[in-house]
Amino acid sequence: MFGEIMREITSFESIDELLTDGGWEFDVDNSTDDLATWFYPPSGIDTEDETVETVTRIWVGADSEDVDDSDLEWHVIFVGAGDGAIDYIFSAESLVENLLTIEAYRLGDAEPDFQG
């Protein structure tokens, strides 16, 4: 039963709902048939440097329609990231567990300490 509940909570649709209900915006301009991305407006910065990420972003892609939601890799890129920045990768469960830490990050903060 726990496994069924976890699969439901960590489905693509559930995570999309969790993100958008939490203030994340689905990025229509940068999403494609193979890639979905959201950004967190409260983390935003103003910069003229086009090589710097201006918001914290979450993205997920699938190589095939046969990929199960539980196998998806959720990527996080923090505001201020540039070339060579760390692309944090989470399972769906780990993303949910660490979402508050991700949302709390602001440019200049120390590297987050993730759970799990």
C-alpha positions as CSV (number, residue, x, y, z in Angstrom):
1,M,0.0,0.0,0.0
2,F,2.8,2.4,0.8
3,G,4.3,1.8,-2.6
4,E,1.1,2.6,-4.3
5,I,0.7,5.9,-2.4
6,M,4.3,6.8,-3.1
7,R,3.8,6.1,-6.9
8,E,0.7,8.3,-6.9
9,I,2.5,11.2,-5.0
10,T,5.5,11.0,-7.3
11,S,3.7,10.7,-10.6
12,F,4.5,13.4,-13.2
13,E,1.0,14.9,-12.9
14,S,1.2,15.0,-9.0
15,I,4.6,16.7,-9.1
16,D,3.4,19.2,-11.7
17,E,0.4,20.0,-9.4
18,L,2.7,20.3,-6.4
19,L,5.0,22.7,-8.2
20,T,2.3,24.9,-9.7
21,D,0.3,25.0,-6.4
22,G,3.5,26.0,-4.7
23,G,4.2,29.0,-6.9
24,W,6.3,27.4,-9.6
25,E,5.4,28.4,-13.2
26,F,5.4,26.0,-16.0
27,D,7.8,27.4,-18.6
28,V,5.8,27.2,-21.9
29,D,8.6,28.9,-23.9
30,N,11.3,26.4,-22.9
31,S,9.3,23.2,-22.7
32,T,9.0,20.8,-25.6
33,D,7.4,17.4,-26.3
34,D,10.5,15.8,-24.7
35,L,11.3,18.3,-21.9
36,A,9.1,20.0,-19.2
37,T,10.5,22.8,-17.2
38,W,9.3,25.0,-14.3
39,F,10.8,28.1,-12.8
40,Y,10.4,29.6,-9.3
41,P,9.7,33.4,-9.6
42,P,10.5,34.3,-6.0
43,S,14.1,33.2,-6.6
44,G,14.5,35.6,-9.6
45,I,17.3,38.1,-10.1
46,D,17.9,40.8,-12.7
47,T,21.0,40.5,-14.8
48,E,22.1,41.5,-18.3
49,D,24.3,38.4,-18.5
50,E,22.5,35.9,-20.7
51,T,24.8,33.1,-19.5
52,V,23.5,33.2,-16.0
53,E,20.3,31.5,-14.9
54,T,17.9,34.2,-13.6
55,V,15.6,31.8,-11.6
56,T,15.8,28.5,-9.9
57,R,14.6,25.9,-12.4
58,I,13.4,22.3,-12.4
59,W,13.3,20.3,-15.5
60,V,12.5,16.7,-16.5
61,G,12.9,14.9,-19.8
62,A,11.9,11.5,-21.1
63,D,13.8,9.6,-23.8
64,S,10.8,7.4,-24.5
65,E,7.1,7.2,-23.8
66,D,7.8,3.8,-22.2
67,V,9.6,5.5,-19.3
68,D,7.8,5.0,-16.0
69,D,7.3,8.2,-13.9
70,S,9.2,6.6,-11.0
71,D,12.3,6.3,-13.3
72,L,12.3,10.0,-14.3
73,E,15.3,12.1,-13.3
74,W,14.3,15.6,-12.0
75,H,17.0,18.2,-12.5
76,V,17.5,21.4,-10.5
77,I,19.5,24.4,-11.6
78,F,19.8,27.2,-9.0
79,V,19.5,30.9,-9.7
80,G,22.9,32.3,-10.6
81,A,24.1,29.2,-12.3
82,G,26.3,29.7,-15.3
83,D,28.6,27.5,-17.5
84,G,29.9,24.6,-15.5
85,A,27.3,24.9,-12.7
86,I,26.0,21.9,-10.8
87,D,22.9,20.3,-12.2
88,Y,21.4,18.5,-9.2
89,I,19.5,15.3,-10.1
90,F,16.8,13.9,-8.0
91,S,14.4,11.0,-8.1
92,A,10.7,12.1,-7.9
93,E,10.6,11.0,-4.2
94,S,13.8,12.9,-3.3
95,L,12.6,16.0,-5.2
96,V,9.4,16.1,-3.1
97,E,11.5,15.6,0.1
98,N,13.8,18.4,-0.8
99,L,11.4,20.9,-2.4
100,L,11.3,23.3,0.5
101,T,15.1,23.4,0.6
102,I,15.2,24.1,-3.2
103,E,12.6,26.8,-2.9
104,A,14.4,28.5,0.0
105,Y,17.7,28.9,-2.0
106,R,18.6,32.4,-3.1
107,L,21.6,33.7,-5.0
108,G,24.6,33.9,-2.7
109,D,23.4,31.2,-0.2
110,A,25.6,28.3,0.8
111,E,25.1,25.1,-1.2
112,P,22.0,23.4,0.2
113,D,22.1,20.4,2.3
114,F,19.7,17.9,0.8
115,Q,18.0,15.0,2.5
116,G,18.2,11.5,1.3
